[in-house]
């Protein structure tokens, strides 16, 4: 079994910054893609950013130039540095990882962390 634990959410004023972290633990042989998604009230969950095992990144147009995704493979952790935050960034942020346990490849989600940006 694999667990993803997120941290770093909170309340921040527009223009401010936050850094989210998501650490994996459990039966892990390797982790392929890691990513962050978000879901605002009344909206569907959407992709924010992803990073592959060779550290190729992909961002939603709405966060390009403001957010940076990174990963520490030794720590089994993915980060999301969020700068120049806007009220429309308010959402619950979820991390996602594709984990290979030596037998099967499975997709896991974190529990979510609330990010609130005040105007």
Residue pairs with C-beta under 8 A, 6 or more apart in sequence:
1 26
1 27
2 24
2 25
2 26
2 27
2 28
2 97
2 99
2 101
2 106
2 108
3 24
3 25
3 26
3 108
4 22
4 23
4 24
4 95
4 96
4 97
4 108
4 109
4 110
4 111
5 22
5 23
5 25
5 110
5 111
6 20
6 21
6 22
6 93
6 94
6 95
6 110
6 111
6 112
6 113
7 20
7 21
7 22
7 113
8 18
8 19
8 20
8 21
8 113
9 18
9 20
9 93
9 113
9 114
9 115
10 18
10 114
10 115
10 116
11 116
11 117
11 118
12 18
12 85
12 115
12 116
12 117
12 118
13 117
13 118
14 85
14 86
14 87
14 117
14 118
14 119
15 84
15 85
16 85
16 117
17 81
17 82
17 83
17 84
17 85
18 82
18 85
18 115
19 79
19 80
19 81
19 82
20 36
20 79
20 80
20 82
20 93
20 95
20 113
20 115
21 77
21 78
21 79
22 34
22 36
22 77
22 78
22 79
22 95
22 97
22 110
23 75
23 76
23 77
24 31
24 76
24 77
24 97
24 99
24 108
25 76
27 101
27 102
28 76
28 99
28 100
28 101
29 99
29 100
29 101
29 102
30 53
30 99
30 100
31 53
31 73
31 76
31 97
31 98
31 99
31 100
32 52
32 53
32 97
32 98
32 99
32 100
32 105
33 50
33 51
33 52
33 53
33 96
33 97
33 98
34 50
34 51
34 69
34 71
34 78
34 95
34 96
34 97
34 98
35 47
35 48
35 49
35 50
35 51
35 69
35 78
35 95
35 96
35 97
36 47
36 48
36 49
36 50
36 69
36 78
36 80
36 93
36 94
36 95
36 96
37 45
37 46
37 47
37 48
37 93
37 94
37 95
37 96
38 45
38 46
38 48
38 89
38 91
38 92
38 93
38 94
38 115
39 45
39 46
39 91
39 92
39 94
39 112
40 88
40 90
40 91
40 92
43 91
45 94
46 60
47 58
47 60
48 59
48 60
48 63
48 67
48 69
48 80
48 93
49 57
49 58
49 59
49 60
49 63
49 67
49 68
49 69
49 80
50 57
50 58
50 69
51 57
51 58
51 69
51 70
51 71
51 78
53 73
55 70
55 71
57 69
59 67
59 69
62 88
63 82
63 89
66 82
66 83
66 84
66 85
67 80
67 81
67 82
67 83
68 80
68 81
68 83
69 78
69 79
69 80
69 81
70 78
70 79
70 81
71 77
71 78
71 79
72 79
78 95
78 97
80 93
82 89
82 115
85 115
85 117
86 117
87 117
87 118
87 119
88 117
89 115
89 117
90 115
90 116
90 117
91 115
92 112
92 113
92 114
92 115
93 112
93 113
93 114
93 115
94 109
94 110
94 111
94 112
94 113
95 109
95 110
96 107
96 108
96 109
96 110
97 107
97 108
98 105
98 106
98 107
98 108
99 105
99 106
99 107
99 108
